[in-house]
Amino acid sequence: MSRTEVVVYATPRLLAAAAAARLVTRLVDLQAAKGSASLVLTGGGTGIAMLEQLRDSPARDAIDWRRLDVYWGDERFVPGGDPERNEKQAREALLDHVPVDPDRVHAMAPSDGEFGADPDAAAAAYAAVLAAHARPEDHGDVPTFDILLLGLGGEGHTASIFPESPSVYETERSVVAVRHSPKPPPTRISLTLPAIRQAAEVWLAASGEGKADAVALALAGAGEVQLPVAGARGQRRTLWLLDRAAAGKLQRVYQPPLA
Ligand SMILES: O=C(O)[C@H](O)[C@@H](O)[C@H](O)[C@H](O)COP(=O)(O)O
């Protein structure tokens, strides 16, 4: 049975720092329990800020970076050196500063990579990577990710799944190409909601009043077609990490710690 938790922090900086601290603790516990851990990264300012805080955390190297499997929830389908790439931003924010095992970092292909400018081929290839790393106990072609990080947009997108877009209706494939994304750049690759729901824990991080409506609607039970982030649930845990502004329209009072 999955549980939903909401934690509110006074400011975006506290949110990013506390989320990083949570990641250290949770990843260390997972590695102690089963020898390795898997983490799915997200793009966007909130997600990258968490990685920067993790990079600067004094407890950072309690994580055994060589026993961490890193994936992405979505990627902008642009050339590998493009500053818009989630992978490039994640490497600059964290991965280039810690001794991860390169063979355990699974990036989605860029538009100047082996699949050229074909996002469908790149999406299919990433689905094959996921299938290759799924184990029998995962009961399908997507690994049971330990922690899957997500941001969300003010209109309710998450990863690169946008309201009433073809990707939100996908029930078979784990990874799809996204075209005409309302959020630039226009072409992307994204895990689908069924793949996201394969994760043991989904952590949703949001800051700013622009996200408050989407947060409140999702927690009030909105449908995933109109509000894809409402469909982003972990098998065991869905953790909302919010700043006070993003939590501003929640009916229940979640006591933000004093600033
Ligand atoms: O590649 C992307 O753009 C992200 O995956 C996207 O889903 C992002 O997480 C949200 O749009 C929130 O972005 P901000 O944190 O910058 O608001």
The ligand as an ORCA input file, in Angstrom:
! r2SCAN-3c Opt
* xyz 0 1
  O      13.088     18.500    -18.308
  C      12.312     19.195    -17.639
  O      11.997     20.348    -17.936
  C      11.780     18.631    -16.341
  O      11.787     17.305    -16.303
  C      10.449     19.211    -16.004
  O       9.454     18.239    -15.740
  C      10.689     20.057    -14.767
  O      11.004     19.182    -13.670
  C       9.475     20.886    -14.421
  O       9.113     21.632    -15.549
  C       9.785     21.804    -13.236
  O      10.816     22.659    -13.612
  P      11.261     23.833    -12.588
  O      11.731     23.131    -11.336
  O      12.375     24.561    -13.286
  O      10.038     24.680    -12.343
*
